[in-house]
Amino acid sequence: MKNKIFFLLSFAIFGVSFACRNDEEKPEIIKISKPVYSYEEKLKIETTEIRSFLGKSPKYNSDIVFFLDMKIESGKNRFFIYDLKQNKILSEGLVGHGSGSETGIPGKLKFSNVNNSNCSSLGKYAIGSSYSGRFGKAYKLYGLDATNSNAFDRNIVLHKYSDIPFEEQLNPICNSLGCPMVNENFFTVIEKIIDNSKKKIILVMYY
């Protein structure tokens, strides 16, 4: 009886195995796609967070904020001048990141708050007074978070650079030594807003 049961079980297993070896049957391949990054959704999150911050810090401009989305490739517009009152982007342009932020992997960056790293630093910045430096007029930046607290000591500033194109392009643009640098024409738009603001404007760099 036991031998009979063993034979039947063996036959059943063999039959199932044999049935699975049908050349006409192909295994179902389930593709797991990565979620597509949405800069609009990320921007909504950032605007909510900065509104909360500005609500507790009346010394900063609560109408205009500069958002830098470093998840977007450098050849595309990722510097957004945002109107918090009208809840819309007023203008946008290209912005270079630090050469030290390159990882060798396209689309992937790293960030640092360390001196001489040549990296961009994430976080909130208060835009300070202007001065005339190597690239002409530029604005001092003061890091407000632990991730960018050394910005002033690292001489991280907002400046223009002649080799930054005005229009979007397929290829990456040139890198800085850690500073957010923009096209000269776009800089004229930025400086008007900064210089006409009675309170310091906040710049937020995120990834």
Buried (B, 14 or more C-beta within 10 A) or exposed (E): EEEEEEEEEEEEEEEEEEEEEEEEEEEEEEEEEEEEEEBEEBBEEBBEEBEEBBEEBEEBBBBBBBBBBBBBBBBBBBBBBBEBEEEEBEBBBBBBBBBBBBEEEEEEBBBBBEEEBBBBBBBBBBBBEBEEEEBBBBBBBBBBBEBBBBBBEBBBBBBBBEEBBEEBEEEBBEBBBBBBBBBBEBBEBBBEBBEEBEBBBBBBBBB
